[in-house]
Amino acid sequence: MESAAAKRSWWRTLLLRITTILWFLGGVAFLLSLPIALQASPLVMVVIIVIACSLAAFAVWLVRFVRGAGTDRAAWPKTAVGLTFALTILVASPVYYFATITQVTPAMVPQATLTNGVRTIVFQGMQHVGTEPFYKSVVYDLESALSDDYALFYEGVRPANPADDAWFDRTVTGGADLGTTYRDLAGLCGLRFQNDYFGLLARDARLHPASHVVADVSTADLHAEYDRLMRTDAVFADAMREKERARAGAGSVKPDGLERIVAFMRSGTDGQREIGGVLCRGFMTLVMRKDASADSEDQSEKLILDYRNRVLARALLDDPRPRIYVTYGAKHLPGVLRLLQRNDPRWRIASVKWLRTIDRPDDLTGTIR
């Protein structure tokens, strides 16, 4: 029968092996995390080391206090190194997490072909900020559709008059210049702004204006629908008044969350901007996937989403042309399809192609010899 001493020796050997493996894995994870921490700021590592040493000293003192005896002289440095590893890994883990989900579970938008057996509508889901390959693919498909005699329907709230335009800027966009903000955000995230690519179709739009239709509402239309909802929908009215009170309490001159993020990231170093780009793309991926998989309870969608769905669906039904290609926010597709089916139950999705909208930026280099 195996002696107690042999059992203790076996357990000590097993524990030593497990500890060695853990130290090895921790060391590898630390070496992978160290560049991220240093890139964020060298002060990050200074703070981590100070915190690790302080916590290690407290832990060793606590063990001595509880046991009432001395401890191994190597206890403090070993604990400090272990905590340094753990804290560095903890600091870098969000960067690796967001980088991973951007690649493993990417944000995607549909290109859905709808038909009722007589007419065809291609609905290309759009995103304001995305990758260059995505926008180039969309523009290529639009040019191909033009050659096949499709009419192109675009998204874009049209200006109406100074009063309604000012109301739109104040109530809907929060006073921000969305074009500039999206373009800045795209640059900081390593992505692109969609309007920078649709200019390629401007020449054809000038030559064939009937084939290019901005099938969206005007600021005056939105203002009128807003007033109607405020009169007839108590839940909507309460939510809008609460938003107005929150905006007034925050101060009208303060930038909104998106603008603050852009301003903060713009002020960083190159390394911090690179890390910010990874976090930005990962966060956008999470938001886009959440929007695509869950119904929102935001009352403003009755104005921004539902109302514009009705306007777009009516424009599609009223246009007699047999083939129409629509570029619109992807979230509008389900509502527009339901409205088309309400008019004609034969409308269905004939096919769907999914396009990736967010990815790490390409940085290809080579040598010419």
C-alpha positions as CSV (number, residue, x, y, z in Angstrom):
1,M,0.0,0.0,0.0
2,E,1.2,3.5,-1.0
3,S,2.6,5.4,2.0
4,A,1.3,8.8,3.1
5,A,4.7,10.3,2.3
6,A,4.5,9.0,-1.2
7,K,1.0,10.4,-1.7
8,R,2.2,13.8,-0.5
9,S,5.2,13.7,-2.8
10,W,2.9,12.8,-5.8
11,W,0.5,15.7,-5.0
12,R,3.4,18.1,-4.6
13,T,4.8,17.0,-8.0
14,L,1.4,17.4,-9.6
15,L,0.9,20.8,-8.0
16,L,4.4,21.9,-9.2
17,R,3.6,20.8,-12.7
18,I,0.2,22.6,-12.7
19,T,1.9,25.7,-11.3
20,T,4.6,25.6,-13.9
21,I,2.0,25.3,-16.7
22,L,0.0,28.3,-15.2
23,W,3.1,30.4,-15.0
24,F,4.0,29.5,-18.6
25,L,0.5,30.4,-19.8
26,G,0.5,33.6,-17.7
27,G,3.9,34.6,-19.1
28,V,2.8,34.1,-22.7
29,A,-0.5,36.0,-22.1
30,F,1.5,38.8,-20.4
31,L,3.9,39.1,-23.3
32,L,0.9,39.4,-25.7
33,S,-0.7,42.0,-23.4
34,L,2.4,44.0,-22.7
35,P,2.5,45.8,-26.2
36,I,-1.1,46.9,-25.7
37,A,-0.5,48.3,-22.3
38,L,2.6,50.2,-23.5
39,Q,0.9,51.4,-26.6
40,A,-1.9,52.8,-24.5
41,S,0.7,54.7,-22.3
42,P,3.9,53.8,-20.6
43,L,2.3,55.1,-17.4
44,V,-0.2,52.3,-17.6
45,M,2.6,49.8,-16.8
46,V,4.0,52.0,-14.0
47,V,0.6,52.1,-12.4
48,I,0.1,48.3,-12.9
49,I,3.5,47.6,-11.2
50,V,2.8,49.9,-8.3
51,I,-0.6,48.4,-7.7
52,A,0.8,44.8,-8.1
53,C,3.6,45.4,-5.6
54,S,1.2,47.1,-3.1
55,L,-1.3,44.3,-3.3
56,A,1.5,41.7,-3.1
57,A,2.8,43.3,0.1
58,F,-0.6,43.4,1.6
59,A,-1.3,39.7,0.7
60,V,2.0,38.5,2.2
61,W,1.4,40.5,5.4
62,L,-2.1,39.1,5.6
63,V,-0.9,35.5,5.3
64,R,1.7,36.1,8.0
65,F,-0.9,37.7,10.2
66,V,-3.3,34.9,9.9
67,R,-0.8,32.1,10.1
68,G,1.3,33.7,12.8
69,A,4.5,32.5,11.2
70,G,7.0,33.6,8.6
71,T,6.6,32.9,4.9
72,D,8.8,32.1,2.0
73,R,11.2,34.9,1.2
74,A,10.2,34.6,-2.5
75,A,6.5,35.0,-1.6
76,W,6.4,38.7,-2.2
77,P,8.3,38.9,-5.5
78,K,6.4,35.9,-6.8
79,T,3.1,37.4,-5.8
80,A,4.0,40.8,-7.3
81,V,5.0,39.2,-10.6
82,G,1.9,37.1,-10.7
83,L,-0.3,40.2,-10.0
84,T,1.6,42.2,-12.6
85,F,0.8,39.5,-15.2
86,A,-2.8,39.3,-14.2
87,L,-3.4,43.1,-14.2
88,T,-1.6,43.6,-17.5
89,I,-3.8,40.8,-19.1
90,L,-6.9,42.4,-17.6
91,V,-6.0,45.8,-19.1
92,A,-5.4,44.3,-22.6
93,S,-8.3,41.8,-22.6
94,P,-10.9,44.3,-23.9
95,V,-8.8,45.1,-26.9
96,Y,-8.3,41.5,-27.8
97,Y,-12.0,40.8,-27.1
98,F,-13.3,43.5,-29.4
99,A,-10.7,42.6,-32.1
100,T,-11.9,39.0,-31.9
101,I,-15.7,39.6,-32.1
102,T,-15.1,42.0,-35.1
103,Q,-13.6,39.0,-37.0
104,V,-15.5,36.0,-35.6
105,T,-19.1,37.5,-35.4
106,P,-19.0,40.4,-37.9
107,A,-21.6,43.0,-38.5
108,M,-23.5,42.3,-41.7
109,V,-26.2,43.9,-43.8
110,P,-28.5,42.1,-46.3
111,Q,-28.9,42.6,-50.0
112,A,-32.4,41.2,-50.4
113,T,-34.2,40.7,-53.7
114,L,-37.9,41.2,-53.3
115,T,-40.5,40.2,-55.9
116,N,-44.2,39.8,-56.4
117,G,-43.9,37.9,-59.6
118,V,-44.2,41.1,-61.7
119,R,-41.8,43.6,-60.2
120,T,-38.4,43.3,-58.6
121,I,-37.0,45.4,-55.8
122,V,-33.4,44.9,-54.7
123,F,-33.1,46.3,-51.1
124,Q,-29.4,46.9,-50.2
125,G,-29.1,47.5,-46.5
126,M,-26.7,50.3,-45.7
127,Q,-24.6,51.5,-42.8
128,H,-23.3,55.1,-42.4
129,V,-19.8,54.0,-41.5
130,G,-18.2,50.8,-42.9
131,T,-15.2,49.3,-44.8
132,E,-14.1,50.5,-48.2
133,P,-14.6,47.1,-49.8
134,F,-18.3,47.2,-48.7
135,Y,-19.0,50.6,-50.3
136,K,-17.1,49.7,-53.4
137,S,-19.1,46.6,-53.7
138,V,-22.4,48.5,-53.3
139,V,-21.4,51.2,-55.9
140,Y,-20.4,48.5,-58.3
141,D,-23.8,46.8,-57.9
142,L,-25.5,50.1,-58.3
143,E,-23.7,50.8,-61.6
144,S,-24.5,47.3,-62.8
145,A,-28.2,47.9,-61.8
146,L,-28.2,51.1,-63.9
147,S,-27.0,49.1,-66.9
148,D,-29.9,46.7,-66.4
149,D,-32.4,49.6,-66.4
150,Y,-33.0,49.7,-62.6
151,A,-34.2,52.9,-61.0
152,L,-32.1,53.8,-58.0
153,F,-33.8,54.9,-54.7
154,Y,-31.6,56.5,-52.1
155,E,-32.0,57.3,-48.4
156,G,-31.4,60.9,-47.2
157,V,-33.6,63.4,-45.3
158,R,-34.0,66.3,-47.7
159,P,-33.8,70.0,-46.4
160,A,-37.0,72.0,-46.8
161,N,-36.7,75.4,-45.3
162,P,-34.7,77.2,-42.6
163,A,-37.3,76.7,-39.8
164,D,-37.8,73.0,-40.4
165,D,-34.1,72.4,-41.0
166,A,-33.3,74.0,-37.7
167,W,-36.0,71.9,-36.0
168,F,-34.5,68.8,-37.5
169,D,-30.9,69.7,-36.3
170,R,-32.2,70.5,-32.8
171,T,-34.6,67.6,-32.3
172,V,-33.3,64.7,-34.3
173,T,-29.6,65.1,-34.6
174,G,-29.1,67.0,-31.3
175,G,-27.4,69.9,-33.1
176,A,-24.6,67.8,-34.5
177,D,-23.4,67.9,-38.1
178,L,-23.9,64.2,-38.7
179,G,-21.9,64.2,-42.0
180,T,-18.8,65.6,-40.3
181,T,-19.2,63.5,-37.2
182,Y,-19.6,60.3,-39.1
183,R,-16.6,61.1,-41.3
184,D,-14.4,61.8,-38.3
185,L,-15.6,58.7,-36.6
186,A,-14.9,56.6,-39.7
187,G,-11.4,57.9,-39.8
188,L,-10.7,57.2,-36.2
189,C,-12.2,53.7,-36.4
190,G,-10.2,52.8,-39.5
191,L,-13.4,52.8,-41.6
192,R,-15.0,55.0,-44.3
193,F,-18.1,57.2,-44.6
194,Q,-20.6,56.1,-47.1
195,N,-21.1,59.6,-48.7
196,D,-17.5,59.6,-49.9
197,Y,-18.3,56.8,-52.3
198,F,-21.8,57.7,-53.7
199,G,-20.3,60.7,-55.4
200,L,-19.1,58.3,-58.1
201,L,-22.7,58.1,-59.3
202,A,-23.1,61.9,-59.4
203,R,-22.3,62.2,-63.2
204,D,-24.9,59.7,-64.1
205,A,-27.5,61.4,-61.8
206,R,-26.9,64.6,-63.7
207,L,-27.3,62.9,-67.0
208,H,-30.3,60.7,-66.1
209,P,-32.0,62.3,-63.1
210,A,-35.2,60.2,-63.5
211,S,-33.1,57.1,-62.6
212,H,-31.9,58.5,-59.3
213,V,-34.6,59.1,-56.7
214,V,-34.1,60.4,-53.2
215,A,-37.1,58.4,-51.8
216,D,-37.0,59.9,-48.3
217,V,-38.8,62.5,-46.4
218,S,-38.0,66.2,-46.0
219,T,-37.4,67.9,-42.7
220,A,-40.8,69.6,-43.1
221,D,-42.4,66.1,-43.5
222,L,-40.7,64.9,-40.4
223,H,-41.7,68.0,-38.4
224,A,-45.4,67.6,-39.4
225,E,-45.4,63.9,-38.4
226,Y,-43.7,64.7,-35.2
227,D,-46.4,67.3,-34.4
228,R,-49.1,64.7,-35.3
229,L,-47.5,62.1,-33.0
230,M,-47.2,64.6,-30.2
231,R,-51.0,65.2,-30.5
232,T,-52.2,61.6,-30.9
233,D,-49.6,59.4,-29.2
234,A,-49.3,60.0,-25.5
235,V,-46.4,57.5,-25.0
236,F,-44.4,59.1,-27.8
237,A,-45.2,62.6,-26.5
238,D,-44.0,61.7,-22.9
239,A,-40.8,60.1,-24.3
240,M,-40.0,63.2,-26.4
241,R,-40.7,65.6,-23.6
242,E,-38.4,63.6,-21.4
243,K,-35.7,63.7,-24.0
244,E,-36.2,67.5,-24.3
245,R,-35.8,67.9,-20.5
246,A,-32.7,65.8,-20.5
247,R,-31.2,67.8,-23.4
248,A,-32.1,71.1,-21.6
249,G,-30.6,69.8,-18.4
250,A,-27.3,68.8,-20.1
251,G,-27.1,72.1,-21.8
252,S,-27.7,72.7,-25.5
253,V,-24.0,73.6,-26.3
254,K,-22.6,70.3,-25.0
255,P,-21.7,67.7,-27.6
256,D,-23.6,64.5,-27.7
257,G,-22.0,61.1,-26.9
258,L,-20.8,60.4,-30.4
259,E,-19.1,63.7,-30.7
260,R,-17.4,63.3,-27.3
261,I,-16.0,59.9,-28.3
262,V,-14.7,61.4,-31.5
263,A,-13.1,64.3,-29.8
264,F,-11.4,62.1,-27.1
265,M,-10.0,59.7,-29.7
266,R,-8.7,62.5,-31.9
267,S,-6.6,63.9,-29.1
268,G,-4.7,60.6,-28.4
269,T,-1.3,59.4,-29.6
270,D,-1.0,57.2,-32.7
271,G,-0.9,54.1,-30.5
272,Q,-3.9,55.2,-28.5
273,R,-5.8,56.0,-31.8
274,E,-4.9,52.5,-33.1
275,I,-6.3,50.9,-29.9
276,G,-9.3,53.2,-30.0
277,G,-9.9,52.0,-33.6
278,V,-10.0,48.4,-32.4
279,L,-12.4,49.2,-29.6
280,C,-14.5,51.4,-31.9
281,R,-14.9,48.7,-34.5
282,G,-15.7,46.1,-31.9
283,F,-18.2,48.3,-30.2
284,M,-19.9,49.1,-33.5
285,T,-20.0,45.4,-34.3
286,L,-21.9,44.7,-31.0
287,V,-24.3,47.6,-31.6
288,M,-25.1,46.7,-35.2
289,R,-25.6,43.0,-34.3
290,K,-27.9,44.0,-31.4
291,D,-29.9,46.3,-33.6
292,A,-30.3,43.6,-36.2
293,S,-31.4,40.9,-33.7
294,A,-33.7,42.8,-31.2
295,D,-36.7,45.1,-31.4
296,S,-36.1,48.5,-30.0
297,E,-38.4,50.2,-27.5
298,D,-37.1,53.7,-28.5
299,Q,-40.2,55.8,-29.1
300,S,-38.4,58.0,-31.6
301,E,-38.4,55.0,-34.0
302,K,-42.1,55.8,-34.6
303,L,-40.8,58.9,-36.4
304,I,-37.4,57.9,-37.7
305,L,-38.1,54.3,-38.7
306,D,-41.9,53.6,-39.0
307,Y,-42.9,56.8,-40.6
308,R,-40.1,56.7,-43.1
309,N,-40.9,53.1,-43.8
310,R,-44.4,54.1,-44.9
311,V,-43.1,56.9,-47.1
312,L,-40.6,54.6,-48.8
313,A,-43.1,51.8,-49.3
314,R,-45.6,54.2,-50.8
315,A,-42.9,55.5,-53.2
316,L,-42.0,52.0,-54.3
317,L,-45.7,51.1,-54.9
318,D,-46.5,54.3,-56.7
319,D,-43.5,54.0,-59.1
320,P,-44.5,52.0,-62.2
321,R,-41.1,50.9,-63.1
322,P,-40.6,47.1,-63.0
323,R,-37.1,47.2,-61.4
324,I,-36.0,49.3,-58.5
325,Y,-32.7,49.2,-56.5
326,V,-33.0,50.7,-53.0
327,T,-30.0,51.7,-50.8
328,Y,-31.4,52.3,-47.3
329,G,-30.6,51.6,-43.7
330,A,-30.8,47.8,-43.1
331,K,-33.2,48.2,-40.2
332,H,-35.9,49.5,-42.6
333,L,-36.1,46.3,-44.6
334,P,-38.5,44.2,-42.4
335,G,-41.0,47.1,-42.0
336,V,-40.9,48.0,-45.7
337,L,-41.5,44.3,-46.7
338,R,-44.5,44.1,-44.3
339,L,-46.0,47.2,-45.9
340,L,-45.5,45.8,-49.4
341,Q,-47.1,42.5,-48.4
342,R,-50.0,44.4,-46.9
343,N,-50.6,45.9,-50.3
344,D,-49.9,42.7,-52.2
345,P,-49.4,39.4,-50.3
346,R,-47.4,38.0,-53.2
347,W,-44.4,40.1,-52.2
348,R,-41.6,37.9,-50.9
349,I,-37.9,37.7,-50.5
350,A,-36.5,35.7,-53.4
351,S,-32.9,35.8,-52.3
352,V,-30.6,37.3,-49.8
353,K,-26.8,38.0,-49.9
354,W,-25.1,39.2,-46.8
355,L,-22.3,41.8,-46.9
356,R,-19.8,42.5,-44.1
357,T,-19.6,46.1,-43.1
358,I,-16.9,46.3,-40.4
359,D,-13.4,44.8,-40.6
360,R,-9.9,45.7,-39.5
361,P,-8.3,48.1,-42.0
362,D,-6.1,46.7,-44.7
363,D,-2.4,47.7,-44.3
364,L,-0.6,45.9,-47.1
365,T,3.0,46.7,-47.8
366,G,5.6,45.2,-50.1
367,T,9.1,45.6,-51.5
368,I,9.8,46.6,-55.1
369,R,13.1,45.1,-56.3
